[in-house]
């Protein structure tokens, strides 16, 4: 897991089934899924994912230069070999001119 190198103005949420960390060097927000009691996709995990995406969208939609500090949202699992990535966290916004189809 990346180490939290520097702070961000984004308020990092706390969840029961996942962990969120900011990697300033890579300008990436890492979302580690940690399903319990066993490694399955649950409503709780889905809730964590949706909540983080909504909070990040709200943060990026706020006035100011908030998009410069977080460039990527990486969702992965605490289980080895399970990994997914969104190209850019700003792609959550429909109006993002850099979003890829």
matplotlib code that plots the C-alpha trace (Angstrom):
import matplotlib.pyplot as plt

x = [0.0, 1.3, 2.3, 0.4, 3.2, 1.4, -2.0, -4.8, -7.7, -10.0, -11.4, -10.5, -13.5, -13.4, -15.3, -15.9, -15.0, -12.4, -9.5, -8.7, -5.2, -3.8, -0.4, 0.8, 3.7, 1.4, -1.5, -3.6, -6.4, -6.1, -9.2, -8.5, -11.5, -11.4, -14.6, -15.5, -16.2, -15.1, -13.8, -17.1, -18.6, -21.2, -23.7, -21.5, -18.5, -20.7, -21.8, -18.2, -17.3, -20.4, -19.9, -16.2, -17.0, -19.7, -17.5, -14.7, -17.1, -18.4, -14.8, -13.8, -16.9, -16.1, -14.6, -10.9, -8.0, -9.1, -8.5, -4.7, -4.1, -6.0, -5.4, -6.2, -8.6, -7.3, -9.6, -7.9, -8.4, -6.4, -6.3, -3.3, -4.0, -7.2, -6.8, -8.8, -8.1, -10.0, -7.8, -8.6, -10.7, -12.0, -13.6, -16.3, -17.5, -19.5, -18.1, -14.4, -12.8, -10.0, -12.2, -11.7, -14.7]
y = [0.0, 3.5, 5.7, 8.9, 11.3, 14.6, 15.9, 16.7, 19.1, 16.1, 14.8, 11.1, 9.1, 6.1, 2.9, -0.5, -2.6, -0.6, 1.8, 5.1, 6.6, 9.5, 9.1, 12.7, 11.6, 9.9, 12.3, 9.1, 8.3, 4.6, 2.7, -0.7, -3.1, -5.4, -7.4, -9.3, -11.9, -13.5, -12.1, -11.4, -8.4, -7.2, -4.3, -2.8, -2.8, -1.3, 1.4, 2.3, 2.6, 4.7, 6.9, 7.6, 8.4, 10.8, 12.5, 12.8, 14.2, 16.8, 17.7, 18.1, 20.1, 22.6, 26.0, 26.3, 24.2, 20.9, 18.7, 19.4, 17.4, 14.2, 12.9, 9.2, 7.1, 3.5, 0.8, -2.4, -5.2, -6.2, -9.6, -10.3, -10.3, -8.3, -4.8, -2.2, 1.3, 4.3, 6.4, 9.7, 10.5, 13.5, 11.2, 10.9, 14.2, 14.2, 17.5, 16.4, 17.4, 14.9, 11.8, 8.9, 7.2]
z = [0.0, -0.8, 2.1, 2.8, 1.7, 2.0, 3.0, 0.5, 0.9, 0.2, 3.4, 3.3, 4.5, 6.8, 5.9, 7.6, 4.5, 2.7, 3.3, 1.5, 1.2, -0.7, -2.5, -3.2, -5.3, -7.8, -7.1, -6.6, -4.3, -3.5, -2.4, -1.0, -0.8, 2.2, 2.2, 5.4, 6.6, 3.2, -0.1, -2.0, -3.5, -1.0, -0.8, 1.9, -0.5, -3.3, -0.8, 0.0, -3.7, -4.5, -1.5, -2.2, -5.8, -4.8, -2.2, -4.8, -7.4, -4.9, -4.0, -7.7, -8.5, -5.7, -6.7, -6.8, -8.0, -6.4, -9.5, -9.5, -6.4, -7.2, -10.7, -10.3, -8.4, -8.1, -6.7, -5.7, -3.3, -0.2, -1.8, -4.0, -7.8, -7.7, -9.2, -11.1, -12.1, -13.4, -15.8, -14.0, -11.0, -12.8, -15.3, -12.7, -14.0, -17.2, -18.2, -18.0, -21.3, -20.7, -20.1, -22.4, -23.9]

ax = plt.figure().add_subplot(projection="3d")
ax.plot(x, y, z, "-o")
ax.set_aspect("equal")
plt.show()
